[in-house]
Amino acid sequence: MKKILSTALSLLFVFAITVAAQNANSSTTTNSSDAATKPAKKRGPVFRASKDQIQQAQKILKDRGFYAGEQTGKLDADTRAGLKKYQAAESLKVTGTLNKITLEKMAIVLTEKQRAM
């Protein structure tokens, strides 16, 4: 009886070690194979508003009561806060940035490069 019990425990122990080793190998293999099969996603060109566009946006935000600062042409924290309020009021994605959709909604003319993006 002791021999059967010892054999069963030994087999169980070996089985547990085998399963643990397979799980460890499969998780690292899965991660490395995912990285190998998926090429790194290249980021396209970054959309940037010009200083003039930022000044126009600041004027619009100020006229609408979303911004109380000066028209500096810089995307400072107050401008971003005003943009977030504007975007929320216009049912746009709230990003706090002057993206293409926000500029178009404000009727600010885009450059050729910006229109191509």
Sequence and secondary structure as in RCSB ss.txt:
>XXXX:A:sequence
MKKILSTALSLLFVFAITVAAQNANSSTTTNSSDAATKPAKKRGPVFRASKDQIQQAQKILKDRGFYAGEQTGKL
DADTRAGLKKYQAAESLKVTGTLNKITLEKMAIVLTEKQRAM
>XXXX:A:secstr
 HHHHHHHHHHHHHHHHHHHHHHHHHHHHHHHHHHHHS            HHHHHHHHHHHHHHTS  S   SS 
 HHHHHHHHHHHHHTT    SS  HHHHHHTT    HHHHH 
